[in-house]
Amino acid sequence: PIPHPFKGGIWRSLRYTPSATETITELLQFVTNSRAIPTTSTLDQLISQLLVYLRTDRYLIALDDWESLLQEGELAGYCTKEHEGYSRLLKRLAEEQHQSCLLLISWDQPVELTSADKDAPVFVFKLRGLQSEEAERLLTTRGFSPDEPGLIELIQIHRGNPAALKIAATTIQELFDGDISQFLAQTSLVLGDVLISRLDHQFGRLSDLEKSVMYWLSIAGQPISLAVLKEEVRTVSRSDLIAALESLRRRSLIDKHSDFPGEVLFVLEPVVMKYVSQRLVTQVCLDFMNTIRTQSLEKLGMLRSHALIRLQDPDEVQQVQTRLILHRIRNHLIATLDGNLDRLRTHLETILTLLRTQHIQPFGYAEFNLVKLLEITKALSSFS
């Protein structure tokens, strides 16, 4: 039996961003059994009317797709100007007394919940990956046996992410005849179109600083501290960097953990890491080709802003960065240039000459990155 049953429940999606007045009016019609709501009521009056009924009886209200109301290109959790009414609704429901329950479902945590009074009955539940047993049950529905070789490793690599596991399961069945070990020997993660689309949408909502931090974390490829990250993001204040990290945490895009007392490390989950690395490679290649096309160093973009290899890392880590980032960029550029290694080498040398003859303004990591790309391109030419 339910200890505190609800008189009724209602679920509404905010994906198509109805106004706060529309949504609150609809909620009022539900709790009043569709009685007429005065059209002259202000937003605050509507919220006050709703609270009267939420105090009198116990209702469950679920509002889905809350992130649709939030600003894009800014830190996480803030409603757009036209949807500030929802912010007022959430603040009052979090702070004023009533016996009902509001369930918000969102990719991004609303800032009103972050700043809510600690005594307020506000709870945040972050949906994590499936536990091993749950993930095993999911994979058995896809045709795998619980004692399948490599099953546990597959679950661990994907951190129990159900969407990623479903995509991997389909790939293994269709391309590897259901052999997980063979799949793991060839690759570790596969991002399907649906998952990429979801991540595209979420990544597009980030501020420029959040995107930059995500790229730095993908280049590092391992947990790094705030102090190390600050050395990379030199042009940003420590307080702004902390705000960006906190925003990414509210979006559930980064993990944090402590290897040693007093030291917090930040890292991307494997699925997000692979996605961001792919974006990094694609963007660097676009920036390179735009620079060649325009002969303008202003188009260097990420070649200028991010070091594609971190020299402070151990040699073995730099080797991984070279293989996972530089080699992929080089190979992508070779394919773009119809497989012509000589053209790529000539383009790299041309941009380096431009850089070395223009000392008017700094171009960040551009020369370092281009030299590294030229080195591995020459090495491939010699091997060929």
N, C-alpha and C positions, 0 to 999 in steps of 0.2 A: 504493500500500500504506500501511496505517496503521503509523506507526513504533512505537507502543506500544499494541498491541491490548488491549482489555479481555477478561477471561475471561467477563464477562456484564454485563448492564445491566438496571436496573429503574426504572420510572417510577411514582410514586404521587402522587395529588392529596390535598391536606390541606384541601380546601374544606369538608368536613364535620367537621373538627377531631377526628380520632381522637386518643386519648391518645398521649403519647410512648412509653409502654410498648408499646402496640399496634403502632405503626409500627416501632419498633426490633426487636420480636419478629418482625414480618413480614420485615424486612430480613435478620435472622439466619436465618430459615427459607429465604430465597432463597440466601444465600451458603453455607449448609450443606446445600443440596439437601433442605430440609424435615426435617432432623433435629429431634428433640424438644428444646425449650428448657425448662430448669428453671423451673417457675412460681414458685419461691421466690426467684429472683434479684431483687436490687434494680435500680433504674434504672442506677446507675453500673456495676454488674456486667454488665448487658446491653450497655452502651456499650463496656466493656472487652472483652467477648467479640467484639463486632462489629469492633472495631479489630484484633483478632488476625487475623481473616480478611481485613480490608482491607490489612493489612501483607503477608500471605502471597501474596495474589493481587491483581490489578488489576481493580477493578469500577467501573462507572459507575452512580451512584445519582442519580436526578432527583426532587426533591421540588417539586411545583408548588403554586401558591396559598398560598405561605408567609404572605402577609398575613392569611390567615384566623386565624392563631394570635396576631396582634398586638393590642395594646390599642387601643380606639377612644376618641376624645376626649382623647388624650394625644399627646405628641411621637412621631415615627415610630420604628418599629423595635424596640419592646420587647414581648416576649411577655407574654400575660396570666398571672396567677398560676397558673392551672390548667395552663398549657402551658409552665411554666418548664423542664420536662424537655427540651424541644426546644432551649432556650437552652444547656443543659449539653451536649447532643449536638453542637450546632454549634460551641461553644467548643472542645470536645475534638478534634473533627475538624479544626478550623482550626489548632490548636496542637500536636497530637501527630503523630509521624511515621507515615506510611503511604503506600502507592503508588497508592491509589485516587482517584477523583474524585467529589466531591459537587456537583451542579448544583442551585442554588436558583433558582426562578422566582417573582418577587414584584413587586408594585407598589411596595412599600416596602422599602428596604434595611435588613436586620437590623442592629441596633446592634453585634452581636458582630463583624460584618465591618468596621465602621468602626473599632472599637477593637483589631482584631487586630494582632499584632506585625508590623512592617513587613517582617521577614525571612520571615514565614510565606507559603507559596505560595497566597495568597488574591487573587483577581482579581474585580473588579466591572465588568461590561459593561452600560452603559446603552443600551437599545434606542432608537435615534433614528429620525427619519423617513427615508423612502426617498430615495436620491439621485435626481437629475433623470431619469437614464436608466431607473432601476428604476420610478420613478413613471410615466414615459411608457409603459413596457411594461404596467403595471397598467391604465392608462387605455385603451390600445389593445385590451385584452381586453374593455373595456366599450363598444367600438364607435367610439372616437375615433381619428383619424389623427394620427401624430406631428407633422405640420405644421399641425395645427388652430390657428386664431387664438385666442390667449388660453390655450392649454394650459400654457405655462410659468408664466404669471401665476397660474393656478389651482393649480399645484403649489406655487409659492412661498408663496401665501397660506395654504395648509394645511400648510406646512412638511413636506411629504412624508408626512403622517400617513395611512397606508393606509386606516384605518377612515373617516376624514373624507373622503378622496378618493372612496371607494366610494359614500358617501352623496351627495356632491355630483354624482357621475357619474349616479346614478339620477335625481336631481332634474332635472339638465340634460336627460337623455333624455326624461323623462316630461312635464316642464312647459315646456321651452324647445326642444323638437324637436331636441335635440343641439347647440344653438348656445351654445357656451361664452361668447362675447363678450356675447350677450344676457343670459346669467345673471350675468356679472360686472357688467354695467351696472345690474342690479336689486338685487343683493345680493353679499356676498363670502363668507359662511360659512353653511352650513346644518347644524344639529345634529340628527341623526336620533334616533329613540327609543332605539336600541341604545346609541349613544354617550352620550346624556344619562343613561341608566340606569347606565352604567359610571362616569360622572363623579359622579352622585348618590351612588353607593356609596363612591367615594373621598373625596368632600367630607364625607360623613357621618362619616368616621373621624378628621377633623381635630380638634385642640384648639380652644378658643374663640379663643385668640390667633392660631393659624394661619389660621382663617377670617377674622379681622379683617384680618390682613396681606393675604390674598388679595383682600378687598374694596377695601382701599386701593390695591393695585396695579392693580386693574381700573378704579378711578376715575381714577388717574393716566393710564392708557392708553399709557404710554411708560416706558422704562427710568428708574428713579430710584435714588439712592444710599441707603446705610444712614442717612446723616446726615439726608437729606430725609425718609425713612420714619420716623425717630425723632421728628421734629417732629410728625408726624401721630399716632403712637401714643405719646402723651405720658405715659400712666399706667403704662407698662411700662418696666422697666429695660433698659438697652442689652444686658446679658448675656442676659436673657430673650428679647429681640427677635432677637438673633443665633442663639440656640438654636432659635427658631421658624423662622427662615430656613433654617438648616441642616437642620431636619426636613423642610421643604417641598422642599428640594433632594434629600434622600434619597427623597422620594416622587415625584421627577421632575415636580413641579408648577410649578416656577419655573425660569427660565433666568437665568444671570448672565454678564455680559461686561464688558469694559473698553474704553471709548472713549478714555480717557487713562491714562497710566501711573499706577499707584497708586490709581485710582478704580474700584471694582467697582460695577456697576449691576445691578439686579434687575428682571425683567419677566416677564409671563405670555406663554406661547405663544398665538397667535391663537385656536386652538380653545378653550383653557382660558379665555382672556380673554372670549370671547363667552359661554361658559357661566356664568362668575362674574358677568358684567354682567347676564345674565338673572335670575340668582338675586337679585342686589342689587335690581333693579327690583321683582321679586315680593315680596321681604321688606319693602322700604320701604312698598309698598302695603298689605301685611297689617298692618304696624305702624300705619300711618295710620288704617286702618279700625277697628282695635282701639281706638285712642285715641278716635276719634269715638264708638264704641259704648259705651265705658266712661266717657268724659269723664275719664280718668285719664292724667296726663302720664307716669306710670311705664310706660305702654305704648308710648312713642315709639320705643323700640328703636334701630334703625339711623339714624333721623332725628336721634337724639341723639348717637350715637357716631361717625358718619362725615360729613364735609363732602362733599356731592355735587358740588361744584365747588371746585377748588383755586385760590384767589385769587392765589397766588404764581406760577401758571403764566402764560405769555404769552396774550394775548387770543385768538389763533387756537386755542390748546389749550382754553381755557375755552369757546369756541364749540362745539368738538367734544364736550366734556363735557356741555354744555347739550343738544345735539341727541341724544346717545346715551344720556344718563341722565335728565335732568330732563324732557325732552319725552316720553320713554317712560313715566315715572312718571305724569306728568299725563294722558297719553292712556289709560293703564291705569285710572287712577282715574275718569276720565270714563266709560269703558265700564262700570266697576263701578257707577257712579251712574246708569246708564241714559241716558248721554249728556247729563246735566243739568249744564251749566257753572255755572249759578248756585248749585246745591247745593254743588259743589266749592269755589267761591269762598267761600261762607258757612262751610263746614266749616273751611277754612284760616284765615279770620278769627277763628272761634270759638276754635281752638286757640291762635292767636297771642295773643288776649286772655287766655286762661288762663295762658299762659307769662309774660306781662308783668305779671300781677297776683300771681304766686307767685314770690317772690324768696328763698324759704327755702333752696332747694338749686339748684345749677347744673344746667342741662339741655343742656350741651355745644353741639353744632352745631344744635340743633333750631330755634331762632329763625331763624338764617341760612338753613337749608334751606327752611323754610316760607315765608319772605319771597321767596326765589327762585322757589318753586313758585307763589306768589300772583302774582308779576310776570308769569310766562309764561302763567298762566291768564287774567289780565286782558287781556294782549296778544291772546290768542286770542279773547276775548269782543269786543274792539274790532274785530278783523279780521272776525269773524262778522257 
